[in-house]
Amino acid sequence: MKEKKSLNLLAPFESFVDKFKVPLSILVGAFLIAVPFLGASRVAMRNLVMIFLYAMLGMGLNVLLGYVGQVSLGHAGFYAIGAYTSAILTTTYGWSFWTGAIAGACVAALIGFLLGLPTLRLSGTYLTIVTLGFGEIVLMVLRQWESVTNGNYGIRSIPVPELFGWELTLSNGGFYWLILFLSTVTAIACYTIKNSNAGRTLIAIKEDELAATMMGIKTTRYKILAFVVSAFITGLAGAYYSVINNGYIEPNNFVFNYSIQILSVVIVGGMGTIRGMYFGSALLMMFPQVFRFLNQWRFVIYGLLLVLMMQFRPQGALGWQSTLPYKLPRRAKKALAEREKAKTVQ
Amino acid sequence: METFIGAVINGLALGMAYALIAVGYSMVFGVLRLINFAHGSIYAFGAYMVYFFISIQVGLFWSIMIAIVLSGILAMLVDKLALEPLRKKQSIPIASLITTVGVSFIIQNGLALEQVFTSEKKGFPSLNLFPNIMIGNLTIQSSQIIMFAVALVLLAVLSYIVNKTKIGLSMRATEQNARAASLMGVNTNFVISFTFFLGGCSAAIAGTLISGYYQIISPTMGATIGLKAFAAAVVGGIGVLYGSVVGGLVVGVVECIAAQYLGSNVRDPMAFVILILILIIKPNGLFGKKGVSKV
């Protein structure tokens, strides 16, 4: 009964958004671009940047968790690999941020490919355990490989990105626009993946792996692909993080708790959705800020919120099933039209 | 050579305590297919309860006893209040996983509250109850011997419970097929709660032993050790009690040797290096049974 009521509200809202999607997206886009001119404080800008960053991280994990249904507890590992690769290339080898970031994302994707390989032998929870171990091993390498990563001291004075001679910083809004751009590109990429052939295959694997195998899908191949894409996005976010953290990163920025935080963003927002990533990130990033007056209690309440959320809304805050009619892919539409034609000819 | 043997002895003692934590993970994973992230925080809770009761002059033995029972009850409450409703609703598995993460946040940060124990590290009474043993230049601390012996006895008791008693039979039945077990008249919800209770008790004992060895406690002490013990459980083969013992010992010894020769940074992640190697070679752990997926 309760569900029906919410659906009734949802349907007009969704059709409204769908109808006016061009003007709405222009409006929201223009507002988001204009934010740095609205005179927000440094703290507010920093919070906004973190929200978009975690939305991007959430989208990265979402490819794995929301589309193919594989839980990862080691995404801080990819995050670290992206950040460190980019930071080392820009500080030691003098690369620009842009090439360094892409290199960082590519290295993360490569490691994602390697981590995906055990899917040939492991599945489900056991693979989750491997990702957990992966995150810890990345940390160990960062701490131990002192000649490259500078061990526990971390990497200092990472240069800020430059665009045609213009230095991007927090105060001139550059960091904000950069993450806005990166997260939007990621969102578009995720949307495209989700509505592509590969995306539908991934979702088929999530819904029923055995049935997907029976349909002739090479499930391991697609799982590895999901690992690679997910790692690439997370690595890119890591590279971005390496420049915004006052030019300083250390292994402690990538401990297990951050993997959990990324996972929480996806779960709280709503697995498998893109809107949910933004919302979940905003919720989780703002929570400790807004409830600062609760002091230490806020972490207890944070835990309580996670528990309650799972009890009453396990699909996430914005994790609803779309009420819009299913949009057939172009090829399917074409095939249907041809079949109709053949029928009328007969 | 002596440092090597010292590291091995240290590893065996610690490994036995890890095994004690690992069985908690292993039993819960066996019946629910769930990584219980709250387990590490219950381990910390157990150690803090001992600390608390000793500080109000209850005496070592009774403090430990009360702490064990309280931790067992806490673990059971976690299941009753947070996990059982999810099972009833047949929620997605990840909901339970996130719930245990949330519970561990609550317990861990609850211990760290200003009004409770504060986030500062606290001294813990030493468990060196009798003089250390010297063999040549080698010192074996009495707390190491106690740790090893107590854990060994408790693991024997646990395996007796699981393999010889009626409730143990129900536990094994639930593990194999919860639905079929409940059709045979096994009260699966009670069995699962009992499993959590046993896990909580053994975590509290392990917490006391390890804290007595390091003589220091902090609210976050359960986080890393919990993950390591979980790795040990998987290495040995989850759902198999003696697997947890072997896994715990392997993890304990390897990490102590690695810490001795490669530096303390390598210590904690060693468990995961072993874990990944074992999982790639033997996907179900050393002694794990092969699962068959049915349509």
Interface residues (C-beta under 8 A of the other chain):
Chain A: L65 V71 P118 R121 L122 T125 Y126 T128 I129 V130 L132 G133 F134 E136 I137 L139 M140 R143 Q144 G151 N152 L210 F256 I260 L263 S264 I267 M271 N295 Q296 W297 F299 V300 Y302 G303 L304 L305 L306 V307 M309 M310 Q311 P314
Chain B: F29 R33 I35 A82 P85 L86 S91 I92 I94 A95 S96 L97 I98 T99 V101 G102 V103 S104 F105 I106 N109 G110 A112 L113 E114 S119 A223 L227 F230 A231 V234 L262 G263 N265 V266 D268 P269 A271 F272 V273 L275 I276 L279 I280 P283 N284 S293 V295
